[in-house]
Amino acid sequence: MLTRDQFRLSTIAILVAHVCGGSFSAQAADETITTDKVNVVSTTPLPSLGLPLEYVPASIQLVTGPQLQKQRSVTIADYMNQNLQGVSVNETQNNPFQPDILFRGYTASPLLGTPQGLSVFVDGVRVNEPFGDAVNWDLIPVNAIQGMSLIPGSNPVFGLNTLGGAISVQTKSGRTNQGGALEAYTGSWGRKVGSAEYGGVSQDGSVDYFVSATSFREDGWRDHSPTDVRQIFGKVGWQNETSKLDLSYTGADNDMIGNGLIQRELMRSLGRDAIHTRPDQTRNTMNFLNLSGSHWFNDDVLLTANTYYRQSNRKTLNGDINDDFEADDADNNGIIDSAELDAAIADCQANNDADEFCTGAINRSNTRQKGYGFNAQLAFNQPFLEKKNQLIVGAGYDHSKIKFTQSSEYGLLNASRGINGLGFMGDENVVNLHGKTDTWSLFATDTLSLNEFWHLTLSGRYNRTTVDNTDKINAPGSLLDPLDPNSDQTLTGKHHFNRFNPAIGLTFTPSKDLTVYGSYNEGTRAPTSMELGCANPLVPCKLPNAMAGDPPLKQVVAKTFEAGVRGNLTQAIKWSAAVYRAENHDDIQFISNNVAGLGYFDNVGKTRRVGIDTSLIGTQGDFSWSAGYSYVRATYESDLNLLNEVNSTASNDQIQVRKGDRLANIPEHQFKLRVQYEVTPHWSIGTNLTMFSDVYVRGNENNRHRANDGDDDHYQGSGKLGGYTVVNVDTSYRFSHGWSVFAKAINIFDKEYATGGMLGETFLNDGGQFTGNERTSAYAMPGAPRAGWIGVRWEFGGPKNVAAN
């Protein structure tokens, strides 16, 4: 355990190793491993006293700011996918700032409707959005990151949404990052990126300051897919002998086009850069203030706390095919010829039944979210029964207000598959939902050293969440069917969720080079305003557009067992291995009933993730490396029927999912390798190799779909996508006076691959023309082709990255 003076000496290490339940530092290969440092980790979202690394019963992975900088990662999600064990990606939006990150089969995604299972913290504040628990990676500026941690399991200390793990980010300060840096790079897809940062400390050492800014622009590698991201971060701090305060601000103003999945047939005929329909635009703005502090009452008692205000606004504009299109003169087989199509378009332009005859629709939404709250904890570093002991007790409160509106405008699909709006507004998808959420929590975690070899950790957290929705359009009592009193279509409703989640862990440290551990923990996720507002199977909604009804949902409970071993083969080589079994009870998923995205949220019973994570990290002379293999089998553990019209095994528009069927778009096997070679003291070359196995696509949740099953050519497209291997290369050369040049190339062998997909329907033929005839299709999330960038960096004004030295 650490005293106050030791705490000051290890503050930087704690900021970098800011984790809960962590035990093994899975450093990337571009950082030299040393064994003479005192490795401590914080065991709560807020920085605290820290525990020796070997005391904590879980396998964690740590990343420093210099590692993110060296590989020029666009987001932390980008770095995680390339380097960290158990992490994969789904390019659902196909935008570099909007990936779905999967860790051990659990997801953190910016896309509403995705079952979220990872919590994300920035300086102790959970930044999962209140409306749907989504994670917007574009709102976390990479050049402001001091360090981050990936914490596995459902550790209750990290609170809501920690089902499969937590990501904890710590930002830079002037005390740890003195001096300045300017950086710019350009290259493929018209990408132009510039960033700046500067930090320092006052002459008397009591005040420090740091500021950074980033501008990212590119045309995108797919048609009509530009992105403009602007981020700013600032922090000012003060400290004396016993107290410390930090006030930070993060701002963002981002405009992103992510044109998403594409028909595999269309991709073959028009190229991988083609799109289905457009635009799919997301505009995110944010203002985030966080005041944090700590105070030593004496050498053994430390108070840490924060209070925050976070305001974000998300606007979407999606150009889609009108899935309700229907021509009156279609023959008995639903075939529409060109004359009938022309007549339908004429009716659309005359606003005659526009909802049926217009070929396109523009769906708009606006989500305004405001949140504030506080977290506080007391840490006691005092013996218990004459044995070393660390006890932390704390409390937290989070409040959010949500205003969600959406509308649909009918129009016509043009030659580039964009939508020309005609000003005809639909009345079925109009939503005006106001929501409020309040969460109170109490937690405690205690680590007792039974002797010098055995260390016991007990943790628990009680959460109470209230979700209060108000429908500004349909008042309580409004019915879908006036003759059915149970057909209430209002979104208004108030829901309460509470639970105590426990955790226990034990570590055995027979030597400084070997640790064995085991743990069991539980975590929960309460249904969000969005899910409760879209939970009526009688009135399916189209995410993120329409909602109707809110039958009660149960909160998800995750129960995780993990056991592992780690150690040092030599002073320069570390290794780790972990096995886990995580089971979700009353899991919430979006139940889709057709390609239009219509569906509803429901509890689907149990799902399970069972897997292995291994790693080997080391250095040999001028070479350094990190290698890891991961296996995860993610399955349904409850039988259920899903609405589905496009699976070849569907009966009465339903498929039967059985216990043991694999969840969609989660690869079972992955291997990652990072190798770096210091050619000279000033010149380094690195490469990343990532390999992923095949996946079952959405719509094939029963794992039994077959393309063109039997003599029926109705079912087009396989229900699986093959595995792939991608290789990236980066290099940098450092000149004198702080100057350096760098370059990066991705997918250097130009591998054609997809990270996931779905079965669906389309009105387009293989050439991309609208026919009015609906047919089944297979969609894919295409991966980016070969690309490269080159840039320059200038560092000046003082020592940089003290934490990494």
LUMMISE-404817 format. One line per field, with one value per residue (C-alpha): residue number from 0; residue in three letters; x, y, z. Coordinates in steps of 0.05 Angstrom, whole numbers, m for minus. Layout:
BEGIN
dotor <- (NUM/...)
baba <- (ALA/...)
x <- (X/...)
y <- (Y/...)
z <- (Z/...)
//
This chain:
BEGIN
dotor <- (0/1/2/3/4/5/6/7/8/9/10/11/12/13/14/15/16/17/18/19/20/21/22/23/24/25/26/27/28/29/30/31/32/33/34/35/36/37/38/39/40/41/42/43/44/45/46/47/48/49/50/51/52/53/54/55/56/57/58/59/60/61/62/63/64/65/66/67/68/69/70/71/72/73/74/75/76/77/78/79/80/81/82/83/84/85/86/87/88/89/90/91/92/93/94/95/96/97/98/99/100/101/102/103/104/105/106/107/108/109/110/111/112/113/114/115/116/117/118/119/120/121/122/123/124/125/126/127/128/129/130/131/132/133/134/135/136/137/138/139/140/141/142/143/144/145/146/147/148/149/150/151/152/153/154/155/156/157/158/159/160/161/162/163/164/165/166/167/168/169/170/171/172/173/174/175/176/177/178/179/180/181/182/183/184/185/186/187/188/189/190/191/192/193/194/195/196/197/198/199/200/201/202/203/204/205/206/207/208/209/210/211/212/213/214/215/216/217/218/219/220/221/222/223/224/225/226/227/228/229/230/231/232/233/234/235/236/237/238/239/240/241/242/243/244/245/246/247/248/249/250/251/252/253/254/255/256/257/258/259/260/261/262/263/264/265/266/267/268/269/270/271/272/273/274/275/276/277/278/279/280/281/282/283/284/285/286/287/288/289/290/291/292/293/294/295/296/297/298/299/300/301/302/303/304/305/306/307/308/309/310/311/312/313/314/315/316/317/318/319/320/321/322/323/324/325/326/327/328/329/330/331/332/333/334/335/336/337/338/339/340/341/342/343/344/345/346/347/348/349/350/351/352/353/354/355/356/357/358/359/360/361/362/363/364/365/366/367/368/369/370/371/372/373/374/375/376/377/378/379/380/381/382/383/384/385/386/387/388/389/390/391/392/393/394/395/396/397/398/399/400/401/402/403/404/405/406/407/408/409/410/411/412/413/414/415/416/417/418/419/420/421/422/423/424/425/426/427/428/429/430/431/432/433/434/435/436/437/438/439/440/441/442/443/444/445/446/447/448/449/450/451/452/453/454/455/456/457/458/459/460/461/462/463/464/465/466/467/468/469/470/471/472/473/474/475/476/477/478/479/480/481/482/483/484/485/486/487/488/489/490/491/492/493/494/495/496/497/498/499/500/501/502/503/504/505/506/507/508/509/510/511/512/513/514/515/516/517/518/519/520/521/522/523/524/525/526/527/528/529/530/531/532/533/534/535/536/537/538/539/540/541/542/543/544/545/546/547/548/549/550/551/552/553/554/555/556/557/558/559/560/561/562/563/564/565/566/567/568/569/570/571/572/573/574/575/576/577/578/579/580/581/582/583/584/585/586/587/588/589/590/591/592/593/594/595/596/597/598/599/600/601/602/603/604/605/606/607/608/609/610/611/612/613/614/615/616/617/618/619/620/621/622/623/624/625/626/627/628/629/630/631/632/633/634/635/636/637/638/639/640/641/642/643/644/645/646/647/648/649/650/651/652/653/654/655/656/657/658/659/660/661/662/663/664/665/666/667/668/669/670/671/672/673/674/675/676/677/678/679/680/681/682/683/684/685/686/687/688/689/690/691/692/693/694/695/696/697/698/699/700/701/702/703/704/705/706/707/708/709/710/711/712/713/714/715/716/717/718/719/720/721/722/723/724/725/726/727/728/729/730/731/732/733/734/735/736/737/738/739/740/741/742/743/744/745/746/747/748/749/750/751/752/753/754/755/756/757/758/759/760/761/762/763/764/765/766/767/768/769/770/771/772/773/774/775/776/777/778/779/780/781/782/783/784/785/786/787/788/789/790/791/792/793/794/795/796/797/798/799/800/801/802/803/804)
baba <- (MET/LEU/THR/ARG/ASP/GLN/PHE/ARG/LEU/SER/THR/ILE/ALA/ILE/LEU/VAL/ALA/HIS/VAL/CYS/GLY/GLY/SER/PHE/SER/ALA/GLN/ALA/ALA/ASP/GLU/THR/ILE/THR/THR/ASP/LYS/VAL/ASN/VAL/VAL/SER/THR/THR/PRO/LEU/PRO/SER/LEU/GLY/LEU/PRO/LEU/GLU/TYR/VAL/PRO/ALA/SER/ILE/GLN/LEU/VAL/THR/GLY/PRO/GLN/LEU/GLN/LYS/GLN/ARG/SER/VAL/THR/ILE/ALA/ASP/TYR/MET/ASN/GLN/ASN/LEU/GLN/GLY/VAL/SER/VAL/ASN/GLU/THR/GLN/ASN/ASN/PRO/PHE/GLN/PRO/ASP/ILE/LEU/PHE/ARG/GLY/TYR/THR/ALA/SER/PRO/LEU/LEU/GLY/THR/PRO/GLN/GLY/LEU/SER/VAL/PHE/VAL/ASP/GLY/VAL/ARG/VAL/ASN/GLU/PRO/PHE/GLY/ASP/ALA/VAL/ASN/TRP/ASP/LEU/ILE/PRO/VAL/ASN/ALA/ILE/GLN/GLY/MET/SER/LEU/ILE/PRO/GLY/SER/ASN/PRO/VAL/PHE/GLY/LEU/ASN/THR/LEU/GLY/GLY/ALA/ILE/SER/VAL/GLN/THR/LYS/SER/GLY/ARG/THR/ASN/GLN/GLY/GLY/ALA/LEU/GLU/ALA/TYR/THR/GLY/SER/TRP/GLY/ARG/LYS/VAL/GLY/SER/ALA/GLU/TYR/GLY/GLY/VAL/SER/GLN/ASP/GLY/SER/VAL/ASP/TYR/PHE/VAL/SER/ALA/THR/SER/PHE/ARG/GLU/ASP/GLY/TRP/ARG/ASP/HIS/SER/PRO/THR/ASP/VAL/ARG/GLN/ILE/PHE/GLY/LYS/VAL/GLY/TRP/GLN/ASN/GLU/THR/SER/LYS/LEU/ASP/LEU/SER/TYR/THR/GLY/ALA/ASP/ASN/ASP/MET/ILE/GLY/ASN/GLY/LEU/ILE/GLN/ARG/GLU/LEU/MET/ARG/SER/LEU/GLY/ARG/ASP/ALA/ILE/HIS/THR/ARG/PRO/ASP/GLN/THR/ARG/ASN/THR/MET/ASN/PHE/LEU/ASN/LEU/SER/GLY/SER/HIS/TRP/PHE/ASN/ASP/ASP/VAL/LEU/LEU/THR/ALA/ASN/THR/TYR/TYR/ARG/GLN/SER/ASN/ARG/LYS/THR/LEU/ASN/GLY/ASP/ILE/ASN/ASP/ASP/PHE/GLU/ALA/ASP/ASP/ALA/ASP/ASN/ASN/GLY/ILE/ILE/ASP/SER/ALA/GLU/LEU/ASP/ALA/ALA/ILE/ALA/ASP/CYS/GLN/ALA/ASN/ASN/ASP/ALA/ASP/GLU/PHE/CYS/THR/GLY/ALA/ILE/ASN/ARG/SER/ASN/THR/ARG/GLN/LYS/GLY/TYR/GLY/PHE/ASN/ALA/GLN/LEU/ALA/PHE/ASN/GLN/PRO/PHE/LEU/GLU/LYS/LYS/ASN/GLN/LEU/ILE/VAL/GLY/ALA/GLY/TYR/ASP/HIS/SER/LYS/ILE/LYS/PHE/THR/GLN/SER/SER/GLU/TYR/GLY/LEU/LEU/ASN/ALA/SER/ARG/GLY/ILE/ASN/GLY/LEU/GLY/PHE/MET/GLY/ASP/GLU/ASN/VAL/VAL/ASN/LEU/HIS/GLY/LYS/THR/ASP/THR/TRP/SER/LEU/PHE/ALA/THR/ASP/THR/LEU/SER/LEU/ASN/GLU/PHE/TRP/HIS/LEU/THR/LEU/SER/GLY/ARG/TYR/ASN/ARG/THR/THR/VAL/ASP/ASN/THR/ASP/LYS/ILE/ASN/ALA/PRO/GLY/SER/LEU/LEU/ASP/PRO/LEU/ASP/PRO/ASN/SER/ASP/GLN/THR/LEU/THR/GLY/LYS/HIS/HIS/PHE/ASN/ARG/PHE/ASN/PRO/ALA/ILE/GLY/LEU/THR/PHE/THR/PRO/SER/LYS/ASP/LEU/THR/VAL/TYR/GLY/SER/TYR/ASN/GLU/GLY/THR/ARG/ALA/PRO/THR/SER/MET/GLU/LEU/GLY/CYS/ALA/ASN/PRO/LEU/VAL/PRO/CYS/LYS/LEU/PRO/ASN/ALA/MET/ALA/GLY/ASP/PRO/PRO/LEU/LYS/GLN/VAL/VAL/ALA/LYS/THR/PHE/GLU/ALA/GLY/VAL/ARG/GLY/ASN/LEU/THR/GLN/ALA/ILE/LYS/TRP/SER/ALA/ALA/VAL/TYR/ARG/ALA/GLU/ASN/HIS/ASP/ASP/ILE/GLN/PHE/ILE/SER/ASN/ASN/VAL/ALA/GLY/LEU/GLY/TYR/PHE/ASP/ASN/VAL/GLY/LYS/THR/ARG/ARG/VAL/GLY/ILE/ASP/THR/SER/LEU/ILE/GLY/THR/GLN/GLY/ASP/PHE/SER/TRP/SER/ALA/GLY/TYR/SER/TYR/VAL/ARG/ALA/THR/TYR/GLU/SER/ASP/LEU/ASN/LEU/LEU/ASN/GLU/VAL/ASN/SER/THR/ALA/SER/ASN/ASP/GLN/ILE/GLN/VAL/ARG/LYS/GLY/ASP/ARG/LEU/ALA/ASN/ILE/PRO/GLU/HIS/GLN/PHE/LYS/LEU/ARG/VAL/GLN/TYR/GLU/VAL/THR/PRO/HIS/TRP/SER/ILE/GLY/THR/ASN/LEU/THR/MET/PHE/SER/ASP/VAL/TYR/VAL/ARG/GLY/ASN/GLU/ASN/ASN/ARG/HIS/ARG/ALA/ASN/ASP/GLY/ASP/ASP/ASP/HIS/TYR/GLN/GLY/SER/GLY/LYS/LEU/GLY/GLY/TYR/THR/VAL/VAL/ASN/VAL/ASP/THR/SER/TYR/ARG/PHE/SER/HIS/GLY/TRP/SER/VAL/PHE/ALA/LYS/ALA/ILE/ASN/ILE/PHE/ASP/LYS/GLU/TYR/ALA/THR/GLY/GLY/MET/LEU/GLY/GLU/THR/PHE/LEU/ASN/ASP/GLY/GLY/GLN/PHE/THR/GLY/ASN/GLU/ARG/THR/SER/ALA/TYR/ALA/MET/PRO/GLY/ALA/PRO/ARG/ALA/GLY/TRP/ILE/GLY/VAL/ARG/TRP/GLU/PHE/GLY/GLY/PRO/LYS/ASN/VAL/ALA/ALA/ASN)
x <- (0/22/34/20/92/93/26/56/114/67/13/35/35/m35/m60/m33/m53/m122/m162/m209/m193/m132/m70/m26/m1/m7/39/47/111/134/148/209/192/226/217/246/184/130/69/5/m65/m127/m185/m241/m261/m231/m155/m141/m85/m71/m54/7/m8/m1/m56/m112/m151/m163/m125/m122/m90/m57/m43/m3/m11/56/33/m29/14/66/13/m27/m92/m153/m192/m179/m225/m177/m118/m156/m175/m103/m68/m110/m130/m203/m222/m253/m291/m355/m354/m429/m426/m362/m333/m266/m298/m360/m338/m371/m319/m328/m290/m301/m366/m393/m403/m390/m423/m446/m505/m572/m603/m538/m538/m487/m444/m382/m377/m329/m300/m261/m228/m277/m340/m381/m391/m440/m495/m559/m603/m585/m518/m483/m410/m388/m314/m308/m320/m255/m195/m136/m82/m110/m101/m49/m67/m124/m142/m185/m214/m248/m309/m371/m335/m391/m346/m351/m426/m479/m467/m404/m427/m366/m315/m297/m253/m221/m187/m143/m127/m62/m42/13/48/57/64/107/123/87/77/51/33/4/m5/m40/m49/m102/m176/m160/m146/m116/m103/m72/m63/m30/m17/19/28/67/75/78/145/124/98/28/m9/m6/m42/m52/m89/m97/m136/m147/m177/m191/m219/m225/m267/m272/m255/m327/m370/m402/m370/m335/m318/m301/m281/m259/m239/m211/m188/m162/m143/m118/m95/m73/m41/m6/22/m45/m95/m103/m155/m164/m215/m221/m262/m274/m310/m327/m363/m364/m398/m392/m419/m422/m457/m459/m473/m478/m509/m455/m483/m478/m407/m387/m417/m400/m339/m325/m328/m401/m457/m529/m567/m545/m534/m524/m502/m488/m471/m445/m431/m410/m389/m361/m336/m305/m279/m239/m198/m164/m146/m102/m130/m68/m18/m71/m136/m149/m212/m222/m283/m308/m369/m386/m433/m439/m483/m486/m529/m535/m570/m579/m602/m613/m633/m667/m710/m783/m797/m872/m868/m926/m951/m1026/m1016/m966/m985/m1001/m927/m912/m874/m874/m857/m828/m895/m925/m863/m870/m943/m925/m872/m922/m970/m913/m898/m972/m972/m1023/m1010/m937/m924/m937/m915/m852/m789/m748/m752/m709/m709/m685/m673/m647/m623/m607/m576/m554/m523/m491/m470/m416/m373/m336/m296/m254/m194/m166/m96/m97/m84/m142/m130/m56/m56/m44/m112/m140/m213/m248/m320/m357/m421/m445/m503/m518/m576/m593/m647/m662/m703/m711/m749/m755/m792/m796/m800/m819/m781/m751/m689/m641/m588/m533/m581/m590/m660/m691/m741/m809/m833/m885/m881/m902/m944/m929/m857/m863/m834/m825/m799/m772/m736/m703/m657/m630/m580/m557/m502/m461/m400/m342/m281/m232/m166/m138/m69/m80/m5/52/25/m51/m93/m169/m213/m286/m328/m400/m443/m516/m549/m618/m640/m704/m724/m781/m807/m858/m891/m904/m949/m989/m1017/m1027/m1089/m1081/m1095/m1071/m1137/m1196/m1228/m1166/m1152/m1083/m1059/m1030/m984/m958/m884/m900/m879/m837/m792/m748/m689/m645/m596/m536/m479/m423/m352/m298/m227/m166/m93/m34/36/88/142/151/151/86/14/m47/m117/m191/m252/m328/m366/m434/m456/m521/m548/m615/m659/m651/m703/m695/m705/m764/m793/m787/m809/m879/m881/m949/m917/m846/m801/m748/m684/m665/m729/m796/m818/m884/m904/m861/m878/m832/m763/m720/m649/m593/m551/m482/m446/m372/m321/m248/m184/m115/m40/14/87/157/195/255/266/248/192/123/65/m8/m66/m138/m202/m271/m345/m394/m469/m522/m590/m651/m607/m638/m634/m668/m715/m719/m778/m755/m700/m730/m701/m769/m771/m772/m730/m743/m711/m687/m665/m593/m532/m462/m390/m336/m264/m189/m142/m66/m8/68/106/180/243/306/360/330/267/204/139/71/31/m37/m88/m160/m219/m291/m353/m414/m480/m554/m570/m646/m690/m729/m767/m746/m786/m748/m770/m703/m673/m682/m705/m760/m829/m888/m837/m801/m737/m723/m660/m635/m590/m518/m529/m475/m488/m479/m416/m371/m308/m289/m214/m166/m91/m52/21/58/133/178/251/296/338/378/369/329/292/239/195/134/81/14/m16/m88/m125/m199/m240/m308/m374/m449/m485/m547/m610/m576/m581/m602/m537/m575/m590/m568/m563/m609/m634/m658/m689/m710/m666/m705/m652/m591/m527/m490/m505/m431/m372/m301/m243/m188/m117/m95/m24/m7/62/86/153/183/249/270/315/348/312/248/230/207/174/128/87/34/4/m56/m78/m13/m33/m100/m141/m215/m254/m315/m320/m393/m458/m532/m588/m640/m684/m676/m713/m648/m623/m550/m533/m561/m625/m691/m740/m797/m792/m770/m722/m676/m604/m540/m505/m433/m391/m331/m262/m219/m171/m96/m80/m23/m6/56/67/113/116/153/161/187/190/204/205/150/111/143/99/131/203)
y <- (0/71/129/200/213/149/169/234/197/148/197/195/119/118/165/119/54/80/15/m26/m97/m98/m140/m145/m86/m107/m53/m44/m65/6/19/m12/m58/m46/m82/m32/12/7/m13/10/15/52/7/57/104/162/161/135/107/51/m22/m61/m92/m163/m154/m143/m204/m190/m182/m110/m76/m7/44/109/173/164/96/127/182/134/94/156/125/165/145/102/51/49/34/m18/m56/m58/m75/m101/m172/m192/m130/m130/m79/m74/m19/m10/64/58/122/124/160/115/42/m9/m35/m106/m132/m205/m202/m139/m75/0/33/102/70/71/2/m35/m76/m36/m74/m32/30/87/138/202/228/190/212/159/185/133/177/177/162/90/84/97/117/173/162/229/265/238/276/229/283/300/229/215/141/92/24/m33/m69/m137/m166/m139/m105/m70/m13/17/21/17/m14/m51/m118/m140/m88/m15/34/86/147/197/264/303/360/412/377/312/343/405/440/442/404/420/363/358/302/289/234/186/204/278/270/333/332/385/386/429/422/461/450/481/495/562/584/567/498/508/518/477/484/445/459/419/424/379/390/328/331/279/260/188/127/113/156/218/206/268/279/343/335/392/381/424/407/449/437/481/453/475/437/446/396/363/383/383/412/405/439/413/430/387/415/385/405/347/332/259/220/145/112/44/m25/m39/m95/m146/m150/m74/m75/m127/m88/m16/m25/m27/49/50/66/42/107/174/215/183/244/253/321/319/379/376/419/381/411/369/393/341/344/306/320/282/284/247/197/142/176/207/240/245/274/305/342/351/382/351/377/344/352/298/311/257/261/195/187/120/82/86/15/28/40/6/16/4/m30/m83/m151/m211/m226/m156/m140/m66/m46/21/52/33/61/127/131/120/174/222/208/221/288/307/286/232/180/202/149/95/124/164/123/156/185/233/216/269/265/312/287/340/313/349/314/331/295/280/223/222/169/160/114/85/55/25/m45/m91/m147/m128/m143/m96/m70/m17/3/51/74/122/149/179/214/224/263/272/306/283/314/271/291/259/269/239/276/238/248/215/172/204/174/177/143/207/232/295/318/343/375/321/304/236/232/160/169/235/231/283/248/281/237/244/194/194/144/141/93/71/27/m2/m43/m74/m110/m150/m182/m247/m257/m238/m289/m285/m223/m221/m168/m157/m105/m84/m29/m11/27/58/85/121/132/181/188/240/235/305/278/219/229/171/132/142/75/42/5/41/m27/m54/m22/m54/m21/41/77/132/136/166/122/121/62/44/m4/m22/m77/m92/m123/m161/m182/m225/m239/m275/m270/m314/m285/m338/m294/m227/m263/m302/m284/m330/m302/m317/m273/m270/m206/m180/m118/m88/m44/m9/1/70/121/99/25/37/82/27/m36/m49/m107/m82/m17/m30/30/49/68/121/148/126/100/77/45/27/m40/m51/m82/m117/m93/m136/m173/m199/m251/m263/m315/m304/m340/m325/m328/m278/m267/m251/m302/m256/m183/m166/m215/m216/m262/m272/m319/m312/m353/m326/m342/m285/m294/m241/m252/m217/m191/m134/m136/m101/m150/m132/m154/m132/m97/m29/m30/m36/m74/m67/m78/m139/m183/m246/m289/m310/m298/m323/m307/m358/m345/m341/m281/m292/m245/m245/m179/m167/m134/m162/m111/m62/m105/m101/m139/m155/m216/m240/m293/m289/m336/m318/m359/m314/m352/m349/m391/m386/m411/m355/m338/m277/m242/m252/m251/m259/m322/m384/m424/m374/m402/m354/m298/m325/m362/m405/m389/m446/m450/m450/m410/m357/m283/m243/m207/m231/m269/m329/m325/m267/m258/m193/m178/m112/m111/m50/m43/15/21/77/117/166/120/68/23/m14/m61/m87/m152/m169/m233/m247/m309/m312/m287/m301/m239/m206/m240/m307/m311/m384/m397/m439/m393/m418/m376/m400/m456/m514/m492/m425/m367/m319/m323/m287/m281/m325/m321/m318/m273/m301/m283/m234/m210/m138/m110/m37/m4/60/95/158/194/245/304/352/411/370/358/291/263/203/160/107/58/13/m51/m52/m116/m84/m140/m138/m156/m141/m134/m156/m157/m171/m204/m156/m132/m80/m44/m36/m81/m104/m40/5/27/31/m20/m18/m93/m115/m174/m204/m183/m192/m131/m122/m73/m65/m53/4/m7/8/79/121/187/227/283/325/340/393/388/449/485/432/359/317/256/252/192/150/163)
z <- (0/m12/36/18/m5/m46/m75/m101/m132/m167/m188/m261/m260/m231/m285/m339/m304/m285/m280/m237/m221/m265/m258/m320/m359/m432/m458/m532/m566/m578/m504/m471/m413/m346/m280/m231/m229/m176/m216/m183/m209/m185/m167/m180/m238/m199/m185/m115/m72/m121/m108/m128/m195/m171/m118/m168/m194/m268/m333/m358/m417/m412/m466/m461/m500/m535/m561/m591/m622/m651/m689/m709/m686/m708/m645/m584/m618/m677/m631/m592/m654/m678/m613/m555/m542/m547/m587/m656/m697/m739/m791/m787/m804/m845/m818/m781/m721/m717/m709/m665/m616/m590/m530/m511/m551/m517/m555/m548/m608/m631/m665/m630/m624/m614/m550/m509/m459/m444/m401/m421/m372/m383/m320/m277/m315/m352/m423/m450/m476/m433/m495/m512/m475/m542/m545/m591/m604/m641/m575/m543/m571/m579/m571/m502/m475/m422/m417/m420/m393/m417/m357/m369/m336/m302/m244/m204/m180/m250/m246/m299/m368/m345/m371/m409/m388/m379/m416/m371/m403/m366/m399/m401/m355/m357/m300/m339/m409/m407/m472/m539/m603/m672/m720/m790/m840/m906/m958/m984/m989/m985/m911/m878/m803/m759/m684/m631/m556/m502/m428/m371/m296/m261/m231/m160/m182/m155/m221/m285/m351/m416/m481/m545/m610/m671/m740/m783/m853/m908/m968/m946/m986/m1005/m1050/m1019/m950/m924/m851/m813/m740/m695/m622/m567/m496/m439/m367/m310/m244/m175/m118/m51/0/15/m39/m114/m162/m237/m282/m353/m414/m476/m537/m605/m669/m717/m783/m805/m863/m852/m910/m877/m906/m980/m1021/m1037/m1108/m1115/m1089/m1141/m1199/m1179/m1135/m1061/m1055/m1077/m1029/m1021/m1008/m982/m942/m874/m836/m762/m731/m660/m616/m543/m484/m425/m359/m305/m237/m199/m135/m80/m7/43/114/137/109/108/87/18/m8/m83/m118/m182/m207/m281/m332/m401/m458/m526/m588/m641/m707/m760/m832/m867/m940/m948/m997/m978/m955/m958/m1034/m1069/m1141/m1151/m1218/m1196/m1222/m1178/m1170/m1146/m1210/m1230/m1301/m1321/m1339/m1272/m1237/m1275/m1255/m1182/m1185/m1216/m1158/m1109/m1141/m1136/m1063/m1077/m1023/m1019/m965/m1017/m1083/m1066/m1077/m1021/m952/m912/m838/m790/m716/m662/m594/m542/m478/m415/m356/m290/m228/m177/m152/m85/m48/14/13/78/76/145/174/190/241/237/162/104/80/33/38/m10/0/m45/m73/m138/m171/m245/m275/m348/m389/m459/m515/m577/m639/m707/m772/m842/m909/m973/m1037/m1099/m1106/m1156/m1201/m1147/m1098/m1059/m1039/m1068/m1015/m1039/m974/m962/m888/m861/m798/m777/m754/m717/m646/m592/m529/m466/m417/m349/m316/m245/m216/m144/m125/m64/m71/m32/m48/1/m11/48/45/83/82/34/m18/m15/m27/m22/m55/m39/m76/m83/m112/m103/m160/m163/m230/m249/m322/m333/m404/m427/m496/m522/m579/m552/m482/m434/m454/m529/m563/m627/m630/m597/m585/m549/m481/m480/m544/m509/m557/m512/m495/m427/m369/m305/m289/m230/m228/m170/m152/m109/m149/m113/m133/m102/m124/m99/m121/m105/m114/m98/m129/m162/m230/m223/m205/m205/m195/m198/m193/m197/m208/m227/m265/m291/m346/m337/m399/m427/m448/m520/m506/m461/m515/m567/m532/m561/m611/m635/m659/m683/m690/m741/m706/m694/m721/m694/m627/m598/m533/m473/m441/m382/m394/m342/m330/m357/m305/m325/m284/m300/m277/m295/m278/m302/m294/m314/m302/m327/m368/m364/m346/m418/m433/m401/m413/m392/m402/m379/m386/m374/m375/m377/m379/m389/m357/m387/m444/m484/m560/m617/m650/m724/m766/m835/m874/m861/m792/m759/m694/m619/m557/m514/m462/m498/m440/m432/m476/m460/m477/m463/m483/m475/m479/m484/m494/m500/m497/m499/m526/m556/m573/m622/m632/m590/m599/m571/m594/m572/m589/m567/m572/m556/m568/m561/m561/m546/m485/m489/m546/m579/m643/m682/m736/m801/m874/m908/m876/m919/m858/m840/m828/m823/m825/m763/m749/m689/m651/m607/m547/m572/m636/m646/m640/m704/m727/m671/m696/m654/m666/m671/m672/m667/m674/m666/m683/m680/m700/m681/m744/m712/m648/m690/m739/m722/m764/m738/m766/m742/m766/m747/m765/m753/m767/m802/m773/m779/m804/m775/m800/m792/m717/m722/m762/m813/m872/m940/m1003/m1060/m1015/m1057/m1123/m1094/m1117/m1071/m1016/m1043/m1004/m955/m881/m865/m882/m887/m843/m863/m848/m852/m846/m829/m829/m794/m789/m759/m762/m709/m728/m681/m648/m638/m711/m737/m799/m800/m847/m841/m891/m877/m911/m950/m988/m1007/m978/m996/m934/m892/m817/m814/m851/m852/m892/m917/m974/m1028/m1084/m1124/m1179/m1184/m1222/m1168/m1205/m1168/m1196/m1145/m1139/m1070/m1065/m1014/m1012/m972/m943/m920/m879/m927/m898/m922/m981/m982/m962/m936/m902/m888/m838/m795/m720/m681/m606/m568/m502/m450/m430/m462/m439/m370/m354/m408/m388)
//
